[in-house]
Every structure is written in structure tokens, then in C-alpha cells.
Amino acid sequence: MTTLYIRDVDDAVAETFKQRAAVAGMSLSAYVALELANIAARPTNAEIVQRLKTRDRSAGPSTVEIVEAVRDSRR
């Protein structure tokens, strides 16, 4: 495992994490490591856009069908 040192963390942010760690019954270090793992597991917006660009949409509705469905739902 890698050790990270984070400098210049705002006092309010640090206090929030300390409180959340205490509520979760975890050390601050363990809590922040878990939060970082959760963040790293989520795709970035750029990754989502790239994934969407590579999808085959030929079987989906056409633009006209989508517009008609939206108009129908507003009536």
C-alpha cells in the first residue's frame, strides 16, 4: 500500500472527516482511505462520455420518436 500525505486541508474539512470517522467507528486515516477508494471507483465524466460515444445506438429510438414522446407526455 502507498502512504499519502495531504497538506493544506482546510480545518473545517478536516473536522468534518474526523466527525464522520468517529460516527463510523473508524480512524480518520481508515475513513479517508475508504472515501478515496469510493471516489477512485467512480468513473470520471470524461470516461462516461467516452463510454457513451462507443455504444451502439442503432436499435434505440430515433430523434423524432424521442421528441414525439416528450411532446405526448406534456399533453
C-alpha positions as CSV (number, residue, x, y, z in Angstrom):
1,M,0.0,0.0,0.0
2,T,1.0,3.5,-0.6
3,T,1.2,6.2,2.0
4,L,-0.3,9.6,1.1
5,Y,0.3,12.8,2.9
6,I,-2.2,15.6,2.2
7,R,-1.2,19.1,3.0
8,D,-3.2,22.3,3.3
9,V,-6.5,20.7,4.2
10,D,-9.0,23.3,5.4
11,D,-9.7,23.0,9.1
12,A,-13.4,22.7,8.5
13,V,-12.9,19.8,6.0
14,A,-10.6,18.0,8.4
15,E,-13.1,18.4,11.3
16,T,-15.9,17.1,9.1
17,F,-13.9,14.0,8.3
18,K,-12.9,13.5,11.9
19,Q,-16.6,13.6,13.0
20,R,-17.7,11.3,10.2
21,A,-14.9,8.8,11.1
22,A,-15.9,8.9,14.7
23,V,-19.6,8.2,13.9
24,A,-18.5,5.3,11.6
25,G,-16.3,3.9,14.4
26,M,-13.2,4.3,12.3
27,S,-9.8,6.1,12.5
28,L,-9.5,9.2,10.4
29,S,-6.9,7.5,8.2
30,A,-9.1,4.5,7.6
31,Y,-12.2,6.7,6.9
32,V,-10.3,8.9,4.4
33,A,-8.8,5.9,2.7
34,L,-12.3,4.4,2.3
35,E,-13.6,7.7,0.9
36,L,-10.7,7.9,-1.6
37,A,-11.4,4.3,-2.7
38,N,-15.0,5.2,-3.3
39,I,-14.0,8.2,-5.4
40,A,-11.5,6.3,-7.4
41,A,-14.1,3.6,-8.1
42,R,-16.4,6.1,-9.8
43,P,-15.8,6.9,-13.5
44,T,-14.9,10.4,-14.4
45,N,-17.3,12.5,-16.6
46,A,-14.8,12.1,-19.4
47,E,-14.8,8.3,-19.0
48,I,-18.6,8.3,-19.0
49,V,-18.7,10.4,-22.2
50,Q,-16.2,8.1,-23.9
51,R,-18.3,5.0,-22.9
52,L,-21.5,6.6,-24.3
53,K,-19.7,7.6,-27.5
54,T,-18.8,3.9,-28.2
55,R,-22.3,2.5,-27.5
56,D,-24.3,1.1,-30.4
57,R,-27.5,3.1,-30.5
58,S,-28.8,1.7,-33.8
59,A,-31.6,-0.2,-32.0
60,G,-32.7,2.8,-29.9
61,P,-35.4,5.3,-30.7
62,S,-34.9,8.0,-33.4
63,T,-34.7,11.7,-32.5
64,V,-38.1,12.1,-34.0
65,E,-39.6,9.4,-31.8
66,I,-38.0,10.9,-28.7
67,V,-39.3,14.4,-29.5
68,E,-42.8,12.9,-30.1
69,A,-42.7,11.1,-26.8
70,V,-41.7,14.2,-24.9
71,R,-44.5,16.2,-26.6
72,D,-47.0,13.5,-25.8
73,S,-46.0,13.4,-22.2
74,R,-46.7,17.2,-21.9
75,R,-50.2,17.0,-23.2
